[in-house]
Amino acid sequence: MWVLIAMAAGTPIGLALAWFLFLVVVMQTGYAPGLAVVRRFNRRVTNRGVMKSAGQPGASASIIRHVGRSSGKAYATPVGITEAGDDFLISLPYGTSPDWLRNVLAAGRAEAVHEGRTYGVGSPELVPAASVARYQSRTERLGQRVFGVDQVLRLRRTAIEG
């Protein structure tokens, strides 16, 4: 199989397939250097494109606004949000180490822009993905299995301070 991928890697489809397989292996194994490559690529390439429509009605991504733990600087990060009653759920394909997640956990609150509306969110809690699967689509659950996601961030909607 790897020979076929190597042969096809010179084509756009081959490159896409090789990148996808790299993603799957890195995400399932949690291989730190590989995760760093994926995060860097997403920050510099993917997120810039996604942020153009994130948070708008019908967009594939929402936005989590958070404040840096040390810097105090405001950040906005595209995330996938699933509504679960008055809660929001965010899958964690990179595990629990991304800066945005550590910032939200440390502050205990953030803002979420979802479907064109801004919500205050708080009481961040890491929960097993299986415990909230009933709120997620089949596609989300499949993605979590493929990428080895076992935890989800649950956020409770709160009033926006200010």
C-alpha positions, 0 to 999 in steps of 0.5 A: 500500500505504501508503494502505491501511495509513494507512486501517487504522491506526485499527483494532487490526489496522491498528495491529498491521500498521503496528507490524510494518512499522515493526519490519521496516524499522527492524530491516533498515535498522538506523536508530538512532532507530527502534531506540531506539524499539523498544528503549524499547518492549520494555524498558517493555512487552514485556519486563515481560510476557515476564519473568513466564514467561521461563526456565521450561519451555516458555516462549518466552523464556529469561533472560540474567543479566549485570552492568553494565560500569560500574555493577556492577549485576545485570541480567536480560534476556529472550532467545531461546536455541537449544541447539546441543550444549553451546552456547547461541545467541542471535539478535541482532535489534538488532545488537551494540550492546544493553547486555546484549550489551556487558555479557556480552562485556566480562565474558566470562561470564553466567548463562542460565536456560533451560527451568527450569535455570540455567547458567553461560555463558562464552566469548561469541563473535559468529558469522555466523547462517548458520554455526549455521543447522543448529541453528535452527528454520525459524521462527527462520531466517525471523525472522532473514531478515525482520529482517536478523539476520546475527550470533548470540551463541554461549555455552559452558556452564560451571560456575556460580561461587559 
